[in-house]
Amino acid sequence: MTDLLTAIILGIVQGLTEFLPISSSAHLRIVGEFLLDGRDPGAAFTAITQLGTETAVLIYFWRDIVRIVGTWAKSLVGRAPRSDPDARMGWFIILGTIPIVVLGLLFQDDIETTFRSLWFVAISLIVFGILLGVADRFAARTRTLDKLTFPHAVIYGLAQAAALIPGVSRSGGTITAGRLMGYDRPSAARYSFLLALPAVFGSGLYQVYKSVRGCDPSATAGACAPEVFGPVETLVATVIAGVIGFAVIHFFLRYVSKGSFLPFVIYRVLLGVVLLVLLGTGVVAA
């Protein structure tokens, strides 16, 4: 396969899986393992292609985002009450972003190396898939986003930070936390999309900066790993991921208004089990 064709396929995978609670980073890691002859597409490629899917979020929720940012900014100078729901939402998103920023910086090398082991991916798919199923089946379903509190925003943020490990799933982690705290499915899904924006854009733009800057010879091995794809292939994958991701957002929000997360739970567990078998039999290397 040419690098461009492989990047296109991975862009499609990213777009299809980013907003579903099945972990896009895990799928890029697994699919890349087969398409790239055992090579890892890399944390940088994953983070940059996520810029495409998060741009889809930006477009899809544009009016909401403009309203939230505008009201939050006005509340800082007294032109809007701080108790306004949109002003509070701005603070909730900021607060919920702090955990993933701090942990992402502290464990950057591990995120780009150790945590990308397929053993981590398989176990995370299974464990967090089961947790999502339990939360969706037994948790209360009464809270909506207007009931969001600062402690809950911190919990959402910690759940999002867990997605630094491929296999956890950013949307899956935050939706699971939301369901455990009693939020209904549409509210948990909607907030997971909004909360991801600052973290994903920050991570993706940082990886773009690192790619432009080039490798630092004094850096650790993980931070100085060679790039699998060039800028053209990465850009094409990012655009494709964004276009497909926009359609998936529309589908997923319609689905969660009536359907459960059980199909995603079953899929995660089966995929994790298959991956463990492949690893245990030596078909793929961790």
C-alpha positions in Angstrom: 0.0 0.0 0.0 1.1 3.5 -0.7 1.5 5.8 2.2 -1.3 8.0 0.9 -3.8 5.2 0.5 -2.9 4.0 4.0 -3.4 7.5 5.4 -6.8 7.7 3.6 -7.9 4.5 5.2 -6.8 5.6 8.7 -8.5 9.0 8.1 -11.8 7.1 7.5 -11.2 5.0 10.6 -10.6 8.2 12.7 -13.8 9.8 11.3 -15.9 6.8 12.0 -14.7 6.1 15.5 -13.8 9.4 17.1 -17.3 10.2 18.4 -18.5 6.6 19.2 -17.5 5.3 22.6 -15.1 2.7 21.1 -11.8 4.6 21.1 -10.5 6.1 17.8 -6.9 6.0 19.0 -7.3 2.2 19.7 -8.6 1.7 16.2 -5.9 3.7 14.6 -3.3 1.7 16.6 -4.9 -1.7 15.7 -5.6 -0.9 12.0 -2.2 0.7 11.6 -0.6 -2.4 13.0 -1.9 -4.4 10.0 -1.6 -1.7 7.3 1.9 -0.6 8.2 3.6 -4.0 8.6 3.7 -3.8 12.4 4.5 -0.1 12.7 2.5 2.2 14.9 0.9 5.3 13.1 2.1 7.2 16.2 0.6 9.5 18.8 1.4 12.5 16.7 -0.6 11.3 13.6 -3.5 10.4 15.9 -3.5 13.8 17.6 -3.3 15.7 14.3 -6.1 13.8 12.6 -8.2 14.5 15.6 -8.0 18.1 14.5 -10.2 17.2 11.6 -12.9 15.5 13.7 -12.9 18.3 16.3 -13.3 20.8 13.5 -16.5 18.9 12.7 -17.6 19.4 16.3 -16.8 23.1 16.0 -18.9 23.4 12.9 -21.8 21.3 14.2 -22.1 23.1 17.5 -21.0 26.5 16.1 -23.9 28.5 17.5 -23.7 26.9 20.9 -20.0 27.5 21.1 -20.2 31.1 20.0 -23.0 31.7 22.6 -21.1 30.0 25.4 -17.8 31.8 24.6 -19.5 35.1 24.2 -21.5 34.9 27.4 -18.5 33.6 29.4 -16.4 36.6 28.1 -19.2 39.0 29.0 -19.5 37.6 32.5 -15.8 38.5 33.1 -16.5 42.2 32.6 -19.9 42.2 34.3 -21.9 42.4 31.1 -23.6 39.1 31.8 -24.4 37.5 35.1 -21.9 34.8 36.3 -24.8 32.6 37.1 -25.9 32.5 33.4 -25.9 28.8 32.3 -23.7 29.6 29.3 -21.2 31.5 31.4 -21.1 28.6 33.9 -20.7 26.2 31.0 -17.6 28.1 29.9 -16.1 27.6 33.3 -17.1 24.0 33.4 -15.3 23.3 30.2 -12.2 25.1 31.4 -12.2 23.3 34.7 -12.8 19.9 32.9 -9.8 20.5 30.6 -7.2 21.0 33.3 -6.8 17.3 34.2 -6.0 16.1 30.7 -3.6 19.0 30.2 -1.7 18.3 33.4 -1.6 14.6 33.0 -0.8 14.8 29.3 2.3 16.9 30.0 3.4 14.8 33.0 3.1 11.5 31.1 3.8 12.6 27.6 6.6 10.1 27.0 4.5 7.2 28.3 1.5 8.3 26.2 3.7 8.2 23.1 5.4 4.9 24.0 4.3 2.6 26.8 0.6 3.3 26.8 0.4 2.5 23.1 1.2 -1.2 23.7 -1.6 -3.3 22.3 -1.8 -5.1 25.7 -2.9 -1.8 27.2 -5.3 -1.2 24.3 -7.0 -4.6 24.6 -7.4 -4.4 28.4 -8.7 -0.9 28.2 -11.3 -1.8 25.5 -12.7 -4.6 27.7 -12.6 -3.0 31.1 -13.9 0.4 30.1 -16.4 -1.2 27.8 -17.9 -3.2 30.7 -17.9 -0.1 32.9 -19.8 1.8 30.2 -22.4 -1.0 30.0 -22.9 -1.1 33.8 -23.2 2.7 34.0 -25.7 2.8 31.1 -27.8 -0.1 32.5 -28.0 0.8 36.2 -27.4 4.5 36.6 -30.2 7.1 37.0 -31.2 9.0 33.9 -32.6 12.2 35.3 -29.9 14.9 35.0 -29.5 17.3 32.1 -26.7 19.8 31.4 -28.5 22.6 33.3 -27.9 20.5 36.4 -24.1 20.4 35.8 -22.0 21.4 38.9 -18.3 22.2 39.4 -17.6 18.9 41.2 -19.2 17.0 38.3 -17.1 19.1 35.8 -14.0 17.9 37.6 -15.1 14.2 37.4 -15.9 14.6 33.7 -12.4 16.1 33.3 -10.7 13.2 35.0 -12.7 10.7 32.9 -11.6 12.5 29.8 -7.9 12.4 31.0 -8.2 8.6 31.2 -8.5 8.6 27.4 -4.8 9.4 27.2 -4.5 5.6 27.1 -5.7 4.3 23.7 -8.6 2.0 24.2 -10.4 4.0 26.9 -12.1 6.4 24.5 -12.5 10.1 25.1 -16.3 10.0 24.4 -16.6 6.6 26.2 -14.9 7.8 29.3 -16.8 11.0 29.6 -20.1 9.4 28.7 -19.5 6.7 31.3 -18.8 9.3 34.0 -21.9 11.2 33.0 -24.1 8.2 33.2 -22.6 7.2 36.6 -23.5 10.7 37.8 -27.1 10.3 36.6 -27.0 12.4 33.3 -29.2 11.2 30.5 -27.6 9.9 27.3 -28.0 12.9 25.1 -26.7 15.3 27.8 -23.7 13.1 28.5 -22.9 12.7 24.8 -23.3 16.4 24.0 -21.1 17.5 26.9 -18.4 15.0 25.9 -18.2 16.7 22.5 -17.9 20.2 23.9 -15.4 19.2 26.6 -13.1 17.6 24.1 -12.6 20.8 22.0 -9.9 22.6 24.0 -7.9 19.5 24.8 -8.0 18.0 21.3 -7.2 21.2 19.5 -4.4 21.9 22.0 -2.9 18.5 21.6 -3.2 18.5 17.8 -1.7 21.9 17.4 1.1 21.0 19.8 1.9 17.9 17.6 1.8 20.1 14.5 4.3 22.4 16.2 6.6 19.5 17.1 6.4 18.2 13.6 7.4 21.6 12.1 10.1 22.1 14.7 11.6 18.7 14.0 13.2 16.1 16.3 15.3 17.3 19.2 18.4 15.0 19.5 18.4 15.5 23.3 14.8 14.3 23.6 13.8 10.9 24.9 13.4 8.1 22.4 9.6 8.3 22.5 9.6 12.0 21.8 12.1 11.6 19.0 10.4 8.7 17.1 10.4 9.0 13.3 7.1 10.1 11.7 5.3 7.4 9.7 3.5 9.8 7.4 4.5 13.0 5.7 2.6 16.3 5.9 0.6 15.6 2.7 -0.6 12.2 3.9 -1.4 13.5 7.4 -3.4 16.5 5.9 -5.4 14.3 3.6 -6.3 11.9 6.5 -7.2 14.9 8.7 -9.6 16.3 6.1 -11.3 13.0 5.5 -11.7 12.4 9.2 -13.4 15.7 9.6 -15.9 15.1 6.8 -16.9 11.7 8.0 -16.8 12.8 11.6 -19.5 15.5 10.9 -21.9 12.8 9.6 -21.1 10.5 12.6 -21.9 13.3 15.1 -25.4 13.7 13.5 -26.0 10.0 13.6 -24.8 9.5 17.1 -26.8 12.3 18.7 -29.9 10.9 17.0 -29.1 7.4 18.1 -28.5 8.2 21.8 -31.9 10.0 22.1 -33.5 6.5 21.9 -30.9 3.8 21.8 -28.6 2.3 24.5 -24.9 1.9 24.5 -25.1 -1.9 24.6 -24.0 -2.5 21.0 -20.9 -0.4 21.6 -20.2 -2.4 24.8 -20.4 -5.7 23.0 -18.2 -4.5 20.2 -15.5 -3.2 22.6 -15.4 -6.4 24.5 -15.3 -8.6 21.4 -12.6 -6.5 19.9 -10.5 -6.6 23.1 -10.8 -10.3 23.4 -9.9 -10.9 19.7 -6.9 -8.6 20.2 -5.8 -10.5 23.3 -6.0 -13.8 21.4 -3.9 -12.4 18.6 -1.3 -11.1 21.0 -1.3 -14.3 23.0 -0.8 -16.4 19.9 1.9 -14.2 18.5 0.0 -13.1 15.4 0.6 -9.5 16.3 3.3 -7.9 18.5 2.4 -5.6 21.3 
